[in-house]
């Protein structure tokens, strides 16, 4: 599987935000995550591309 790009992850984030998605397994809501989206997506991208699939706290 090809690594996820930052553009793909950002597009996915935009879809979740627009759909007002529910909180994740860590209990963080879309609006809470939005306050730290730049840092959170960068860290998430690193973890996904490293193969980590567990719980993520940003």
C-alpha positions in Angstrom: 0.0 0.0 0.0 1.3 3.4 -0.9 1.9 5.9 1.9 -0.8 8.3 2.7 -0.1 11.9 1.5 -0.8 15.0 3.5 -3.1 16.1 0.7 -5.2 12.9 1.0 -5.3 13.2 4.8 -6.4 16.9 4.6 -9.1 16.0 2.1 -10.4 13.3 4.4 -10.4 15.7 7.4 -12.4 18.2 5.3 -15.0 15.5 4.6 -15.3 14.6 8.2 -15.5 18.2 9.3 -18.2 19.0 6.7 -20.2 15.9 7.8 -19.8 16.9 11.5 -18.4 13.4 12.2 -18.7 11.9 15.7 -16.0 11.6 18.3 -13.3 9.0 17.8 -12.2 6.2 20.0 -10.3 8.7 22.1 -13.4 10.7 22.7 -12.1 13.8 20.9 -14.9 15.6 18.9 -14.4 17.1 15.5 -14.6 20.5 17.0 -12.0 19.8 19.6 -9.7 18.3 17.0 -10.2 21.4 14.8 -8.5 23.5 17.3 -5.3 21.6 16.8 -5.8 20.3 13.3 -2.4 21.4 11.9 -0.4 19.6 14.6 -2.8 16.7 14.8 -2.9 15.8 11.2 0.9 16.0 10.9 1.3 13.6 13.8 -1.5 11.3 12.5 0.1 11.2 9.1 3.5 10.1 10.6 1.8 7.4 12.6 -0.4 6.0 9.8 2.6 5.8 7.4 4.6 4.1 10.1 1.9 1.4 10.3 0.5 2.3 13.7 -3.2 1.5 14.0 -3.9 2.0 17.7 -5.5 4.8 19.6 -4.3 8.3 18.7 -4.2 11.3 21.0 -3.2 14.6 19.6 
